[in-house]
Amino acid sequence: MKRDPRFQLVQTGPDRVHWRLLGANNVSLGAAAQDFARVDDCLTAVGWLCVHLDEPVAEFAHASGGRWRWRLRVAAGPIAVATHAYGRRIEAQRGLERFHAAVAAADTAREVETIADWRTKHRANSRLTP
């Protein structure tokens, strides 16, 4: 079953949430550059991004190991980042283009799903207690 691109909220802590954008194939295309204390603030950031998608400036960074990542920035700071690294800069540029297309196509009128970050849960469960 093919799904439309959509935003998803990820609960990363008791008072921390961020958004990520999933493509039609459920692959993460990008995420918020920061966590938010409130769900409403996170949803406001999603709404702002959808309306002002042409305003942020794209930056490409060459990370260690020869991997490329993109980031969208406004004057106040970064607002969106690639959720994975790319082997070549051209692939990072294409990933950013897919992100832009998915933001434009995402249905923000439907209810946004919220999930718990499994990595946070795994880390909490794996801690040794004295």
Steps between C-alpha positions, in 0.01 A plus 500: 500500500649833394455787742535872450795684655418598856641658810545294814579620851767310691497510880869500597459564872244595766483862379666466161349448158613564143349445157622289214373472146428156360483436128237291325714190564531578875865605468601799711584790266592762759436614855486803725840638591393538862270347759199688631364506854136496387314315225324824403834672440612208286180511293541877460851439361357247251237751390761773459720273289211408270411866440856636477681212330673728249651729768764280673848485352641155424844410630698187418765367735764238438512284813775269611527182298417680177126524568282798402203649686269789422354754742237774456575823686327831564645802681396355837689176435455155345142376463533168314773242447558189296425188702777300337827563323557469125806365322525792257395864502273451198314230695456742792364762258253247360402402853426866576293522180299195613454667840368819336260305278374296795442809717294650218301177459454417870145508629525722808121507545491142626593407854874474556612167645719509812740218581758436770864494394596133537867595543418700813298211641777254416764715670282536810435126518864411448637706789634299788357580837738498797 
